[in-house]
Amino acid sequence: GAGEAIHLGGTPQERRASFERPLFDLRRTILDRQILLPPEVDKAMEAFLGKLPRAVRTYISAESRDFSRLSPQEMEKVFDQQEKAMEIIEKEIPQLRERLVEEMRRVIGVVAGEF
């Protein structure tokens, strides 16, 4: 998925392709099960999926730039773009997962501390 597209080697085109299929599969799975998701989680998931493709593409395209032709300011901008892209993956995925777990526990009547 996203992590593989960012961290695996290969050409930018190969890396994008390695991301596009899993993203399509994820979107299809979510659509198939959308009725099971609480509305708040569904909205958060849609917002995340709206940002994820751009973040991955930004990271890959920034990484494929010829740094020898960039000024220090341009390089800093590229690194900032990559950092923002990684934040979406590293921070939002665990937040979404936690939100989903909390919501599912609430739905089935399991509350933290009752174990």
C-alpha positions as CSV (number, residue, x, y, z in Angstrom):
1,G,0.0,0.0,0.0
2,A,1.1,3.5,0.8
3,G,4.1,2.4,2.9
4,E,5.4,0.2,0.1
5,A,5.0,2.9,-2.5
6,I,7.0,5.3,-0.4
7,H,9.7,2.9,0.8
8,L,10.3,0.4,-2.0
9,G,12.7,1.0,-4.7
10,G,11.9,1.2,-8.4
11,T,10.9,3.9,-10.7
12,P,8.3,6.5,-9.7
13,Q,5.9,4.9,-12.1
14,E,6.4,1.4,-10.6
15,R,6.0,2.8,-7.1
16,R,2.8,4.7,-8.0
17,A,1.4,1.5,-9.6
18,S,2.2,-0.5,-6.5
19,F,0.0,2.0,-4.5
20,E,-2.9,2.4,-6.9
21,R,-4.2,-1.2,-6.8
22,P,-4.2,-1.5,-3.0
23,L,-5.9,1.9,-2.8
24,F,-8.6,0.8,-5.3
25,D,-9.1,-2.4,-3.3
26,L,-9.4,-0.5,0.0
27,R,-11.9,1.9,-1.5
28,R,-14.0,-1.0,-2.8
29,T,-13.9,-2.8,0.5
30,I,-15.0,0.4,2.4
31,L,-17.8,0.9,-0.1
32,D,-18.9,-2.7,0.3
33,R,-19.0,-2.4,4.1
34,Q,-19.9,1.3,4.4
35,I,-23.2,0.6,6.0
36,L,-21.4,-1.0,8.9
37,L,-19.3,2.0,9.6
38,P,-20.5,4.6,12.1
39,P,-21.1,7.9,10.3
40,E,-18.3,9.7,12.2
41,V,-15.8,7.0,11.2
42,D,-17.1,6.9,7.7
43,K,-16.5,10.6,7.3
44,A,-13.0,10.4,8.8
45,M,-12.2,7.5,6.5
46,E,-13.4,9.5,3.4
47,A,-11.4,12.5,4.5
48,F,-8.3,10.3,4.9
49,L,-8.7,8.6,1.6
50,G,-9.1,12.0,0.0
51,K,-5.7,13.0,1.3
52,L,-3.8,9.8,1.0
53,P,-3.3,9.5,-2.8
54,R,-1.9,13.1,-3.1
55,A,0.4,12.5,-0.1
56,V,1.9,9.4,-1.6
57,R,2.2,11.0,-5.1
58,T,3.8,14.1,-3.6
59,Y,6.3,12.0,-1.6
60,I,7.3,9.9,-4.7
61,S,7.6,12.8,-7.0
62,A,9.6,14.8,-4.5
63,E,11.9,11.9,-4.0
64,S,12.5,11.5,-7.7
65,R,13.7,15.1,-8.2
66,D,17.2,15.9,-9.2
67,F,18.5,17.4,-6.0
68,S,21.8,18.6,-7.6
69,R,19.7,21.2,-9.5
70,L,17.8,22.5,-6.5
71,S,18.7,25.4,-4.3
72,P,18.8,24.9,-0.6
73,Q,15.4,26.6,-0.2
74,E,13.9,24.3,-2.9
75,M,15.4,21.3,-1.2
76,E,13.9,22.4,2.1
77,K,10.5,22.7,0.4
78,V,10.8,19.2,-1.0
79,F,11.7,17.8,2.4
80,D,8.8,19.6,4.0
81,Q,6.4,18.1,1.4
82,Q,7.7,14.7,2.1
83,E,7.4,15.2,5.8
84,K,3.8,16.3,5.5
85,A,3.0,13.3,3.3
86,M,4.5,10.9,5.9
87,E,2.6,12.6,8.7
88,I,-0.7,11.7,7.0
89,I,0.3,8.0,6.9
90,E,2.0,7.7,10.2
91,K,-0.4,9.7,12.3
92,E,-3.8,9.4,10.7
93,I,-3.9,5.6,10.2
94,P,-3.4,4.9,13.9
95,Q,-6.0,7.6,14.7
96,L,-8.5,6.1,12.3
97,R,-7.9,2.6,13.7
98,E,-8.4,3.8,17.3
99,R,-11.6,5.7,16.3
100,L,-13.0,2.6,14.7
101,V,-12.1,0.4,17.6
102,E,-13.7,2.8,20.1
103,E,-16.8,3.1,18.0
104,M,-17.1,-0.7,17.6
105,R,-16.7,-1.2,21.3
106,R,-19.4,1.3,22.0
107,V,-21.7,-0.4,19.5
108,I,-21.3,-3.8,21.0
109,G,-21.4,-2.5,24.6
110,V,-17.8,-3.0,25.6
111,V,-16.4,0.0,27.5
112,A,-12.7,0.4,28.4
113,G,-12.1,-0.6,32.0
114,E,-14.9,-3.2,32.1
115,F,-12.6,-6.2,31.3
